[in-house]
Amino acid sequence: MLGWCAATLASVALASVALLPVLRTGTPSADDTAAEFAAAPIGPEPTSVALPPGSASPSTAPPSSRPPASRSPKAPPPSQPVRVVDGWTVTTNPDGETVYVRSFRVDGGQAVIQMTEGRVDLVTATPSPGYTVQTVQNEPGNLAVQFTEQNHYYIIHALWHNNAPFAQVSEVGG
């Protein structure tokens, strides 16, 4: 078992080094990535219904002598333009934190990965027919997604490195 692990690790490292020049040239276009991850509303906007004058609104609480508390509607956050940096779609979350999102498509499947400073999260991973998917994340800033079929697999390795997102795609076997 230990020998198999060592051989697998060595082959992944060798494949990673060999494929690095190819991977650096294969980034998706900014238009494709930006369109794919443009912010969309999560659900429908709340609606209000105007009651005719003189009609009572349905209520289960007894009448009160206090006037109802008024709440001002929350203003929507200002929309910020979507930027693409090194293939990553860059946005800002409600806390003001920079968020990086990127989709990776390989023959073995597709994965969407999101990063914030020091943290890597898998949004989704969908294997192609005949493949399975596994993930390994031993620490918050380092994630590996592996799409596997017999004697052939793809690894998407994503990590937060030098204050920026970094990802590498490797193919082993086949």
N, CA and C atoms as an extended XYZ file, in Angstrom:
522
Properties=species:S:1:pos:R:3:atomname:S:1:resname:S:1:resid:I:1 pbc="F F F"
N         0.831       -1.194        0.000 N   MET     1
C         0.000        0.000        0.000 CA  MET     1
C         0.875        1.257        0.000 C   MET     1
N         1.900        1.269        0.834 N   LEU     2
C         2.772        2.434        0.910 CA  LEU     2
C         3.507        2.645       -0.412 C   LEU     2
N         3.930        1.539       -1.047 N   GLY     3
C         4.599        1.643       -2.340 CA  GLY     3
C         3.681        2.212       -3.407 C   GLY     3
N         2.416        1.781       -3.385 N   TRP     4
C         1.442        2.290       -4.348 CA  TRP     4
C         1.245        3.788       -4.152 C   TRP     4
N         1.129        4.215       -2.888 N   CYS     5
C         0.950        5.649       -2.598 CA  CYS     5
C         2.149        6.451       -3.092 C   CYS     5
N         3.355        5.935       -2.853 N   ALA     6
C         4.558        6.642       -3.287 CA  ALA     6
C         4.612        6.725       -4.810 C   ALA     6
N         4.281        5.623       -5.485 N   ALA     7
C         4.292        5.629       -6.951 CA  ALA     7
C         3.248        6.586       -7.513 C   ALA     7
N         2.074        6.599       -6.907 N   THR     8
C         1.015        7.504       -7.353 CA  THR     8
C         1.428        8.953       -7.157 C   THR     8
N         1.975        9.264       -5.984 N   LEU     9
C         2.412       10.627       -5.696 CA  LEU     9
C         3.504       11.054       -6.675 C   LEU     9
N         4.450       10.164       -6.952 N   ALA    10
C         5.528       10.492       -7.887 CA  ALA    10
C         4.977       10.742       -9.289 C   ALA    10
N         4.021        9.930       -9.722 N   SER    11
C         3.465       10.122      -11.067 CA  SER    11
C         2.666       11.413      -11.159 C   SER    11
N         1.949       11.760      -10.100 N   VAL    12
C         1.200       13.016      -10.091 CA  VAL    12
C         2.163       14.194      -10.148 C   VAL    12
N         3.229       14.137       -9.369 N   ALA    13
C         4.204       15.227       -9.364 CA  ALA    13
C         4.857       15.367      -10.738 C   ALA    13
N         5.240       14.257      -11.339 N   LEU    14
C         5.870       14.293      -12.656 CA  LEU    14
C         4.910       14.833      -13.716 C   LEU    14
N         3.675       14.367      -13.680 N   ALA    15
C         2.682       14.849      -14.643 CA  ALA    15
C         2.415       16.336      -14.445 C   ALA    15
N         2.387       16.779      -13.196 N   SER    16
C         2.141       18.192      -12.908 CA  SER    16
C         3.231       19.063      -13.502 C   SER    16
N         4.473       18.662      -13.313 N   VAL    17
C         5.594       19.439      -13.842 CA  VAL    17
C         5.573       19.422      -15.371 C   VAL    17
N         5.282       18.277      -15.956 N   ALA    18
C         5.279       18.162      -17.413 CA  ALA    18
C         4.157       18.968      -18.059 C   ALA    18
N         3.012       19.066      -17.400 N   LEU    19
C         1.857       19.742      -17.990 CA  LEU    19
C         1.775       21.229      -17.663 C   LEU    19
N         2.602       21.711      -16.759 N   LEU    20
C         2.502       23.106      -16.334 CA  LEU    20
C         2.556       24.100      -17.495 C   LEU    20
N         3.481       23.988      -18.469 N   PRO    21
C         3.477       24.951      -19.583 CA  PRO    21
C         2.187       24.907      -20.401 C   PRO    21
N         1.636       23.733      -20.589 N   VAL    22
C         0.397       23.600      -21.352 CA  VAL    22
C        -0.760       24.228      -20.592 C   VAL    22
N        -0.812       23.993      -19.293 N   LEU    23
C        -1.916       24.503      -18.491 CA  LEU    23
C        -1.919       26.022      -18.408 C   LEU    23
N        -0.762       26.616      -18.422 N   ARG    24
C        -0.697       28.077      -18.340 CA  ARG    24
C        -1.245       28.742      -19.592 C   ARG    24
N        -1.249       28.047      -20.711 N   THR    25
C        -1.767       28.632      -21.948 CA  THR    25
C        -3.221       28.299      -22.175 C   THR    25
N        -3.809       27.411      -21.395 N   GLY    26
C        -5.176       26.952      -21.634 CA  GLY    26
C        -6.206       27.573      -20.725 C   GLY    26
N        -6.104       28.869      -20.439 N   THR    27
C        -7.101       29.497      -19.579 CA  THR    27
C        -8.316       29.905      -20.400 C   THR    27
N        -9.515       29.841      -19.810 N   PRO    28
C       -10.712       30.228      -20.547 CA  PRO    28
C       -10.721       31.727      -20.810 C   PRO    28
N       -11.461       32.138      -21.829 N   SER    29
C       -11.539       33.556      -22.140 CA  SER    29
C       -12.296       34.286      -21.041 C   SER    29
N       -11.983       35.545      -20.886 N   ALA    30
C       -12.622       36.344      -19.843 CA  ALA    30
C       -14.124       36.443      -20.063 C   ALA    30
N       -14.553       36.548      -21.319 N   ASP    31
C       -15.987       36.661      -21.607 CA  ASP    31
C       -16.733       35.395      -21.211 C   ASP    31
N       -16.167       34.208      -21.516 N   ASP    32
C       -16.824       32.946      -21.168 CA  ASP    32
C       -16.977       32.808      -19.663 C   ASP    32
N       -15.897       33.073      -18.933 N   THR    33
C       -15.928       32.894      -17.486 CA  THR    33
C       -16.837       33.920      -16.831 C   THR    33
N       -16.765       35.164      -17.258 N   ALA    34
C       -17.591       36.201      -16.650 CA  ALA    34
C       -19.067       35.926      -16.880 C   ALA    34
N       -19.417       35.502      -18.083 N   ALA    35
C       -20.824       35.214      -18.374 CA  ALA    35
C       -21.317       34.028      -17.557 C   ALA    35
N       -20.456       33.039      -17.361 N   GLU    36
C       -20.864       31.827      -16.645 CA  GLU    36
C       -21.119       32.095      -15.166 C   GLU    36
N       -20.394       33.025      -14.592 N   PHE    37
C       -20.503       33.242      -13.153 CA  PHE    37
C       -21.044       34.612      -12.780 C   PHE    37
N       -21.723       35.275      -13.711 N   ALA    38
C       -22.320       36.569      -13.388 CA  ALA    38
C       -23.309       36.380      -12.247 C   ALA    38
N       -23.311       37.335      -11.350 N   ALA    39
C       -24.181       37.201      -10.174 CA  ALA    39
C       -25.639       37.173      -10.596 C   ALA    39
N       -26.364       36.234      -10.036 N   ALA    40
C       -27.790       36.089      -10.312 CA  ALA    40
C       -28.531       36.083       -8.990 C   ALA    40
N       -29.760       36.609       -8.962 N   PRO    41
C       -30.507       36.587       -7.709 CA  PRO    41
C       -30.778       35.151       -7.273 C   PRO    41
N       -30.755       34.930       -5.970 N   ILE    42
C       -30.958       33.598       -5.409 CA  ILE    42
C       -32.403       33.155       -5.545 C   ILE    42
N       -33.328       34.032       -5.334 N   GLY    43
C       -34.748       33.674       -5.383 CA  GLY    43
C       -35.554       34.844       -5.893 C   GLY    43
N       -36.865       34.692       -5.947 N   PRO    44
C       -37.697       35.782       -6.448 CA  PRO    44
C       -37.707       36.955       -5.478 C   PRO    44
N       -37.886       38.130       -6.037 N   GLU    45
C       -37.986       39.326       -5.218 CA  GLU    45
C       -39.287       39.286       -4.423 C   GLU    45
N       -39.285       39.771       -3.174 N   PRO    46
C       -40.529       39.794       -2.415 CA  PRO    46
C       -41.522       40.753       -3.067 C   PRO    46
N       -42.779       40.420       -2.987 N   THR    47
C       -43.806       41.277       -3.568 CA  THR    47
C       -44.689       41.813       -2.457 C   THR    47
N       -45.325       42.938       -2.720 N   SER    48
C       -46.261       43.487       -1.744 CA  SER    48
C       -47.623       43.608       -2.419 C   SER    48
N       -48.662       43.508       -1.621 N   VAL    49
C       -50.026       43.582       -2.127 CA  VAL    49
C       -50.682       44.795       -1.491 C   VAL    49
N       -51.255       45.656       -2.318 N   ALA    50
C       -51.959       46.828       -1.797 CA  ALA    50
C       -53.402       46.433       -1.496 C   ALA    50
N       -53.866       46.741       -0.291 N   LEU    51
C       -55.243       46.450        0.093 CA  LEU    51
C       -56.114       47.655       -0.229 C   LEU    51
N       -57.355       47.429       -0.598 N   PRO    52
C       -58.241       48.557       -0.868 CA  PRO    52
C       -58.457       49.369        0.410 C   PRO    52
N       -58.714       50.678        0.277 N   PRO    53
C       -58.926       51.510        1.459 CA  PRO    53
C       -60.110       50.988        2.272 C   PRO    53
N       -59.954       50.992        3.583 N   GLY    54
C       -61.032       50.583        4.476 CA  GLY    54
C       -61.072       49.093        4.740 C   GLY    54
N       -60.277       48.285        4.046 N   SER    55
C       -60.304       46.847        4.311 CA  SER    55
C       -59.273       46.516        5.374 C   SER    55
N       -59.579       45.527        6.151 N   ALA    56
C       -58.683       45.133        7.233 CA  ALA    56
C       -57.718       44.080        6.715 C   ALA    56
N       -56.495       44.147        7.201 N   SER    57
C       -55.528       43.122        6.815 CA  SER    57
C       -55.686       41.929        7.740 C   SER    57
N       -55.470       40.723        7.241 N   PRO    58
C       -55.608       39.551        8.093 CA  PRO    58
C       -54.555       39.574        9.192 C   PRO    58
N       -54.966       39.255       10.411 N   SER    59
C       -54.045       39.269       11.534 CA  SER    59
C       -54.552       38.328       12.609 C   SER    59
N       -53.620       37.694       13.314 N   THR    60
C       -54.010       36.831       14.422 CA  THR    60
C       -53.714       37.486       15.759 C   THR    60
N       -52.999       38.600       15.756 N   ALA    61
C       -52.669       39.279       17.009 CA  ALA    61
C       -53.799       40.230       17.387 C   ALA    61
N       -54.051       40.387       18.693 N   PRO    62
C       -55.088       41.323       19.121 CA  PRO    62
C       -54.663       42.752       18.812 C   PRO    62
N       -55.629       43.655       18.649 N   PRO    63
C       -55.277       45.047       18.361 CA  PRO    63
C       -54.441       45.624       19.497 C   PRO    63
N       -53.561       46.517       19.151 N   SER    64
C       -52.675       47.124       20.135 CA  SER    64
C       -52.814       48.632       20.051 C   SER    64
N       -52.545       49.293       21.173 N   SER    65
C       -52.616       50.749       21.171 CA  SER    65
C       -51.332       51.345       20.609 C   SER    65
N       -50.316       50.514       20.505 N   ARG    66
C       -49.047       50.966       19.941 CA  ARG    66
C       -49.101       50.936       18.427 C   ARG    66
N       -48.555       51.927       17.757 N   PRO    67
C       -48.494       51.852       16.296 CA  PRO    67
C       -47.470       50.782       15.897 C   PRO    67
N       -47.703       50.134       14.776 N   PRO    68
C       -46.758       49.101       14.350 CA  PRO    68
C       -45.390       49.707       14.046 C   PRO    68
N       -44.370       48.931       14.341 N   ALA    69
C       -43.006       49.384       14.063 CA  ALA    69
C       -42.804       49.400       12.552 C   ALA    69
N       -42.174       50.443       12.101 N   SER    70
C       -41.938       50.519       10.655 CA  SER    70
C       -40.496       50.116       10.373 C   SER    70
N       -40.350       49.365        9.303 N   ARG    71
C       -39.012       48.962        8.874 CA  ARG    71
C       -38.775       49.557        7.499 C   ARG    71
N       -37.643       50.165        7.345 N   SER    72
C       -37.327       50.681        6.014 CA  SER    72
C       -36.728       49.536        5.202 C   SER    72
N       -37.079       49.462        3.936 N   PRO    73
C       -36.548       48.370        3.123 CA  PRO    73
C       -35.032       48.483        3.001 C   PRO    73
N       -34.384       47.343        3.013 N   LYS    74
C       -32.932       47.310        2.901 CA  LYS    74
C       -32.541       47.637        1.461 C   LYS    74
N       -31.649       48.570        1.322 N   ALA    75
C       -31.206       48.967       -0.017 CA  ALA    75
C       -30.340       47.862       -0.606 C   ALA    75
N       -30.513       47.563       -1.880 N   PRO    76
C       -29.673       46.533       -2.487 CA  PRO    76
C       -28.227       47.009       -2.538 C   PRO    76
N       -27.276       46.091       -2.399 N   PRO    77
C       -25.879       46.502       -2.463 CA  PRO    77
C       -25.554       46.993       -3.868 C   PRO    77
N       -24.652       47.952       -3.969 N   PRO    78
C       -24.304       48.444       -5.300 CA  PRO    78
C       -23.652       47.315       -6.095 C   PRO    78
N       -24.061       47.203       -7.355 N   SER    79
C       -23.488       46.129       -8.165 CA  SER    79
C       -22.097       46.548       -8.611 C   SER    79
N       -21.190       45.612       -8.524 N   GLN    80
C       -19.823       45.887       -8.920 CA  GLN    80
C       -19.536       45.127      -10.207 C   GLN    80
N       -18.705       45.686      -11.051 N   PRO    81
C       -18.400       44.988      -12.297 CA  PRO    81
C       -17.661       43.683      -12.006 C   PRO    81
N       -17.903       42.702      -12.849 N   VAL    82
C       -17.223       41.422      -12.715 CA  VAL    82
C       -15.861       41.544      -13.390 C   VAL    82
N       -14.825       41.114      -12.686 N   ARG    83
C       -13.475       41.120      -13.251 CA  ARG    83
C       -13.016       39.679      -13.408 C   ARG    83
N       -12.110       39.453      -14.330 N   VAL    84
C       -11.501       38.140      -14.503 CA  VAL    84
C        -9.990       38.324      -14.403 C   VAL    84
N        -9.373       37.581      -13.475 N   VAL    85
C        -7.939       37.648      -13.257 CA  VAL    85
C        -7.375       36.235      -13.365 C   VAL    85
N        -6.496       36.009      -14.323 N   ASP    86
C        -5.880       34.689      -14.537 CA  ASP    86
C        -6.916       33.578      -14.622 C   ASP    86
N        -8.041       33.842      -15.272 N   GLY    87
C        -9.083       32.830      -15.435 CA  GLY    87
C       -10.068       32.746      -14.282 C   GLY    87
N        -9.850       33.477      -13.208 N   TRP    88
C       -10.731       33.469      -12.034 CA  TRP    88
C       -11.679       34.654      -12.121 C   TRP    88
N       -12.972       34.414      -11.922 N   THR    89
C       -13.950       35.492      -11.847 CA  THR    89
C       -13.860       36.073      -10.444 C   THR    89
N       -13.645       37.387      -10.359 N   VAL    90
C       -13.400       38.037       -9.077 CA  VAL    90
C       -14.588       38.917       -8.718 C   VAL    90
N       -15.165       38.675       -7.540 N   THR    91
C       -16.271       39.480       -7.032 CA  THR    91
C       -15.991       39.805       -5.569 C   THR    91
N       -16.917       40.516       -4.956 N   THR    92
C       -16.807       40.840       -3.536 CA  THR    92
C       -18.060       40.352       -2.841 C   THR    92
N       -17.893       39.633       -1.719 N   ASN    93
C       -19.065       39.146       -0.984 CA  ASN    93
C       -19.627       40.260       -0.103 C   ASN    93
N       -20.782       40.052        0.537 N   PRO    94
C       -21.396       41.105        1.355 CA  PRO    94
C       -20.511       41.605        2.497 C   PRO    94
N       -19.554       40.793        2.941 N   ASP    95
C       -18.640       41.216        4.006 CA  ASP    95
C       -17.472       42.036        3.472 C   ASP    95
N       -17.431       42.269        2.161 N   GLY    96
C       -16.355       43.041        1.562 CA  GLY    96
C       -15.129       42.208        1.222 C   GLY    96
N       -15.232       40.896        1.362 N   GLU    97
C       -14.114       39.998        1.100 CA  GLU    97
C       -14.064       39.653       -0.395 C   GLU    97
N       -12.866       39.639       -0.974 N   THR    98
C       -12.701       39.291       -2.380 CA  THR    98
C       -12.897       37.790       -2.560 C   THR    98
N       -13.712       37.423       -3.556 N   VAL    99
C       -14.040       36.022       -3.830 CA  VAL    99
C       -13.612       35.694       -5.258 C   VAL    99
N       -12.919       34.570       -5.415 N   TYR   100
C       -12.468       34.089       -6.718 CA  TYR   100
C       -13.222       32.806       -7.037 C   TYR   100
N       -13.796       32.706       -8.244 N   VAL   101
C       -14.534       31.512       -8.664 CA  VAL   101
C       -14.045       31.116      -10.055 C   VAL   101
N       -13.891       29.795      -10.235 N   ARG   102
C       -13.440       29.316      -11.549 CA  ARG   102
C       -14.012       27.930      -11.814 C   ARG   102
N       -14.368       27.701      -13.064 N   SER   103
C       -14.868       26.401      -13.502 CA  SER   103
C       -13.749       25.681      -14.241 C   SER   103
N       -13.593       24.403      -13.932 N   PHE   104
C       -12.592       23.568      -14.587 CA  PHE   104
C       -13.321       22.434      -15.291 C   PHE   104
N       -13.061       22.266      -16.586 N   ARG   105
C       -13.683       21.183      -17.348 CA  ARG   105
C       -12.560       20.318      -17.923 C   ARG   105
N       -12.602       19.027      -17.570 N   VAL   106
C       -11.664       18.042      -18.105 CA  VAL   106
C       -12.492       16.889      -18.661 C   VAL   106
N       -11.855       15.961      -19.369 N   ASP   107
C       -12.604       14.829      -19.915 CA  ASP   107
C       -13.302       14.032      -18.819 C   ASP   107
N       -12.741       14.024      -17.615 N   GLY   108
C       -13.317       13.261      -16.507 CA  GLY   108
C       -14.483       13.930      -15.812 C   GLY   108
N       -14.727       15.205      -16.079 N   GLY   109
C       -15.846       15.888      -15.438 CA  GLY   109
C       -15.622       17.380      -15.334 C   GLY   109
N       -16.423       18.005      -14.499 N   GLN   110
C       -16.349       19.450      -14.320 CA  GLN   110
C       -16.409       19.777      -12.840 C   GLN   110
N       -15.599       20.754      -12.421 N   ALA   111
C       -15.599       21.205      -11.032 CA  ALA   111
C       -15.618       22.726      -11.012 C   ALA   111
N       -16.305       23.280      -10.030 N   VAL   112
C       -16.307       24.719       -9.800 CA  VAL   112
C       -15.704       24.936       -8.421 C   VAL   112
N       -14.689       25.785       -8.360 N   ILE   113
C       -13.955       26.030       -7.122 CA  ILE   113
C       -14.037       27.507       -6.785 C   ILE   113
N       -14.230       27.786       -5.501 N   GLN   114
C       -14.304       29.163       -5.000 CA  GLN   114
C       -13.206       29.356       -3.964 C   GLN   114
N       -12.544       30.516       -4.023 N   MET   115
C       -11.498       30.824       -3.049 CA  MET   115
C       -11.697       32.206       -2.460 C   MET   115
N       -11.383       32.298       -1.185 N   THR   116
C       -11.214       33.572       -0.506 CA  THR   116
C        -9.847       33.490        0.151 C   THR   116
N        -9.389       34.565        0.744 N   GLU   117
C        -8.045       34.568        1.307 CA  GLU   117
C        -7.839       33.403        2.273 C   GLU   117
N        -6.931       32.502        1.925 N   GLY   118
C        -6.585       31.379        2.785 CA  GLY   118
C        -7.572       30.232        2.801 C   GLY   118
N        -8.610       30.283        1.974 N   ARG   119
C        -9.638       29.235        2.002 CA  ARG   119
C       -10.032       28.829        0.581 C   ARG   119
N       -10.105       27.511        0.359 N   VAL   120
C       -10.517       26.949       -0.928 CA  VAL   120
C       -11.750       26.092       -0.677 C   VAL   120
N       -12.824       26.321       -1.437 N   ASP   121
C       -14.061       25.554       -1.284 CA  ASP   121
C       -14.488       24.982       -2.625 C   ASP   121
N       -14.935       23.738       -2.588 N   LEU   122
C       -15.508       23.116       -3.768 CA  LEU   122
C       -16.975       23.512       -3.834 C   LEU   122
N       -17.380       24.132       -4.924 N   VAL   123
C       -18.782       24.503       -5.113 CA  VAL   123
C       -19.539       23.296       -5.641 C   VAL   123
N       -19.009       22.662       -6.684 N   THR   124
C       -19.635       21.474       -7.253 CA  THR   124
C       -18.603       20.687       -8.047 C   THR   124
N       -18.804       19.377       -8.103 N   ALA   125
C       -17.968       18.505       -8.932 CA  ALA   125
C       -18.876       17.450       -9.550 C   ALA   125
N       -18.903       17.393      -10.865 N   THR   126
C       -19.773       16.462      -11.580 CA  THR   126
C       -18.923       15.593      -12.498 C   THR   126
N       -18.855       14.282      -12.223 N   PRO   127
C       -18.046       13.416      -13.079 CA  PRO   127
C       -18.734       13.131      -14.411 C   PRO   127
N       -17.928       12.895      -15.440 N   SER   128
C       -18.446       12.452      -16.739 CA  SER   128
C       -18.862       10.991      -16.617 C   SER   128
N       -19.685       10.490      -17.551 N   PRO   129
C       -20.070        9.073      -17.507 CA  PRO   129
C       -18.832        8.165      -17.485 C   PRO   129
N       -18.838        7.188      -16.578 N   GLY   130
C       -17.727        6.257      -16.441 CA  GLY   130
C       -16.661        6.697      -15.460 C   GLY   130
N       -16.754        7.922      -14.958 N   TYR   131
C       -15.784        8.442      -14.001 CA  TYR   131
C       -16.432        8.556      -12.622 C   TYR   131
N       -15.591        8.545      -11.595 N   THR   132
C       -16.029        8.860      -10.238 CA  THR   132
C       -15.259       10.097       -9.801 C   THR   132
N       -15.721       10.735       -8.740 N   VAL   133
C       -15.043       11.928       -8.246 CA  VAL   133
C       -14.723       11.744       -6.763 C   VAL   133
N       -13.533       12.155       -6.378 N   GLN   134
C       -13.122       12.177       -4.979 CA  GLN   134
C       -12.486       13.532       -4.698 C   GLN   134
N       -12.583       13.962       -3.442 N   THR   135
C       -11.929       15.204       -3.043 CA  THR   135
C       -11.064       14.936       -1.825 C   THR   135
N        -9.980       15.686       -1.729 N   VAL   136
C        -9.101       15.634       -0.566 CA  VAL   136
C        -8.837       17.074       -0.161 C   VAL   136
N        -9.078       17.372        1.119 N   GLN   137
C        -8.790       18.706        1.634 CA  GLN   137
C        -8.281       18.552        3.061 C   GLN   137
N        -6.951       18.567        3.205 N   ASN   138
C        -6.341       18.390        4.518 CA  ASN   138
C        -6.217       19.688        5.297 C   ASN   138
N        -6.366       20.805        4.620 N   GLU   139
C        -6.341       22.113        5.272 CA  GLU   139
C        -7.213       23.063        4.468 C   GLU   139
N        -7.682       24.151        5.076 N   PRO   140
C        -8.648       25.030        4.392 CA  PRO   140
C        -8.143       25.646        3.089 C   PRO   140
N        -6.850       25.866        2.954 N   GLY   141
C        -6.333       26.534        1.765 CA  GLY   141
C        -5.790       25.612        0.700 C   GLY   141
N        -6.131       24.311        0.740 N   ASN   142
C        -5.557       23.349       -0.200 CA  ASN   142
C        -6.595       22.277       -0.517 C   ASN   142
N        -6.943       22.128       -1.791 N   LEU   143
C        -7.986       21.192       -2.210 CA  LEU   143
C        -7.544       20.450       -3.467 C   LEU   143
N        -7.830       19.144       -3.502 N   ALA   144
C        -7.611       18.349       -4.713 CA  ALA   144
C        -8.919       17.666       -5.079 C   ALA   144
N        -9.296       17.775       -6.354 N   VAL   145
C       -10.485       17.102       -6.887 CA  VAL   145
C        -9.973       16.118       -7.933 C   VAL   145
N       -10.356       14.844       -7.789 N   GLN   146
C        -9.857       13.813       -8.700 CA  GLN   146
C       -11.017       13.113       -9.388 C   GLN   146
N       -10.984       13.113      -10.725 N   PHE   147
C       -11.949       12.374      -11.538 CA  PHE   147
C       -11.238       11.111      -12.012 C   PHE   147
N       -11.817        9.942      -11.713 N   THR   148
C       -11.126        8.673      -11.943 CA  THR   148
C       -11.958        7.705      -12.767 C   THR   148
N       -11.286        7.044      -13.719 N   GLU   149
C       -11.797        5.836      -14.351 CA  GLU   149
C       -10.641        4.839      -14.263 C   GLU   149
N       -10.833        3.605      -14.637 N   GLN   150
C        -9.798        2.590      -14.461 CA  GLN   150
C        -8.496        3.003      -15.145 C   GLN   150
N        -7.410        3.086      -14.369 N   ASN   151
C        -6.054        3.411      -14.836 CA  ASN   151
C        -5.932        4.782      -15.504 C   ASN   151
N        -6.818        5.693      -15.203 N   HIS   152
C        -6.781        7.017      -15.825 CA  HIS   152
C        -7.480        8.007      -14.902 C   HIS   152
N        -6.846        9.135      -14.632 N   TYR   153
C        -7.522       10.126      -13.810 CA  TYR   153
C        -7.008       11.538      -14.079 C   TYR   153
N        -7.837       12.486      -13.698 N   TYR   154
C        -7.534       13.911      -13.790 CA  TYR   154
C        -7.560       14.468      -12.377 C   TYR   154
N        -6.594       15.325      -12.076 N   ILE   155
C        -6.545       15.958      -10.759 CA  ILE   155
C        -6.573       17.466      -10.957 C   ILE   155
N        -7.477       18.121      -10.253 N   ILE   156
C        -7.510       19.584      -10.197 CA  ILE   156
C        -7.042       19.939       -8.799 C   ILE   156
N        -5.877       20.538       -8.717 N   HIS   157
C        -5.290       20.890       -7.426 CA  HIS   157
C        -5.369       22.409       -7.283 C   HIS   157
N        -6.104       22.871       -6.285 N   ALA   158
C        -6.299       24.311       -6.079 CA  ALA   158
C        -5.808       24.687       -4.690 C   ALA   158
N        -5.076       25.787       -4.611 N   LEU   159
C        -4.601       26.246       -3.313 CA  LEU   159
C        -4.439       27.750       -3.311 C   LEU   159
N        -4.473       28.301       -2.106 N   TRP   160
C        -4.220       29.722       -1.914 CA  TRP   160
C        -2.716       29.841       -1.735 C   TRP   160
N        -2.042       30.566       -2.651 N   HIS   161
C        -0.579       30.614       -2.650 CA  HIS   161
C        -0.116       32.036       -2.955 C   HIS   161
N         0.769       32.564       -2.137 N   ASN   162
C         1.305       33.921       -2.321 CA  ASN   162
C         0.189       34.958       -2.446 C   ASN   162
N        -0.801       34.866       -1.563 N   ASN   163
C        -1.925       35.811       -1.517 CA  ASN   163
C        -2.736       35.848       -2.809 C   ASN   163
N        -2.828       34.718       -3.490 N   ALA   164
C        -3.606       34.637       -4.729 CA  ALA   164
C        -4.067       33.197       -4.947 C   ALA   164
N        -5.135       33.027       -5.744 N   PRO   165
C        -5.565       31.662       -6.062 CA  PRO   165
C        -4.604       31.033       -7.070 C   PRO   165
N        -4.398       29.738       -6.919 N   PHE   166
C        -3.552       28.991       -7.850 CA  PHE   166
C        -4.202       27.638       -8.079 C   PHE   166
N        -4.228       27.197       -9.321 N   ALA   167
C        -4.787       25.883       -9.637 CA  ALA   167
C        -3.955       25.239      -10.730 C   ALA   167
N        -3.889       23.920      -10.654 N   GLN   168
C        -3.137       23.141      -11.621 CA  GLN   168
C        -3.952       21.903      -11.969 C   GLN   168
N        -4.023       21.585      -13.254 N   VAL   169
C        -4.763       20.411      -13.715 CA  VAL   169
C        -3.758       19.400      -14.252 C   VAL   169
N        -3.889       18.142      -13.801 N   SER   170
C        -2.984       17.076      -14.232 CA  SER   170
C        -3.792       15.902      -14.759 C   SER   170
N        -3.236       15.225      -15.753 N   GLU   171
C        -3.823       13.991      -16.266 CA  GLU   171
C        -2.793       12.890      -16.075 C   GLU   171
N        -3.226       11.770      -15.505 N   VAL   172
C        -2.324       10.653      -15.256 CA  VAL   172
C        -2.928        9.405      -15.880 C   VAL   172
N        -2.124        8.668      -16.641 N   GLY   173
C        -2.599        7.442      -17.280 CA  GLY   173
C        -3.313        7.756      -18.578 C   GLY   173
N        -4.001        6.732      -19.080 N   GLY   174
C        -4.810        6.945      -20.272 CA  GLY   174
C        -4.113        6.527      -21.463 C   GLY   174
